[in-house]
Amino acid sequence: MLPVKVVMADDEPGVMLLLCSILSKLERALVIGAADNAKDAIALVREHNPDLAFLDIELPDIKGIELAERLREIKPDLAIVFITAHQEYSLDAFKLYAFDYILKPIDEERVKSTFQRIYKLIGTVISGFLRFWVKIRFFPRTMTFYSPNN
């Protein structure tokens, strides 16, 4: 399977460096961009079409929750993981269907396990789509579609 393309947005360079270090150890992770503000994070998502975004809650231009909402408008299937020192936004994050909410200081094992769950989910979705595509492409007569008029 292809690597999971990752972007991150955090205004703390040390956090991004640590997160990059953790992800670089994972065979299937490909960090394609990092931003220290929401405007640049939005541009990264538009330009690179990532699968996963690690977002801080407190960014200099807007809150990470608002950034997540904007990113979902651009890419509805984007997996979002918040990495933050602010636990009070966790309910808001999960209302946006955030995949995880990791509190700082970053726990390397938690990042790895969260990434592995996302990787498995993405692989399952792609695998299901490919099976469906092969069936309709090569065996169209075996497909049964539901129609409300039947």
Secondary structure as UniProt FT lines:
FT   STRAND          4..9
FT   HELIX           13..24
FT   TURN            27..28
FT   STRAND          29..35
FT   HELIX           38..48
FT   STRAND          52..55
FT   HELIX           64..74
FT   TURN            76..77
FT   STRAND          79..84
FT   HELIX           87..89
FT   HELIX           90..95
FT   TURN            96..97
FT   STRAND          100..103
FT   HELIX           108..138
FT   HELIX           140..142
FT   TURN            148..149
//
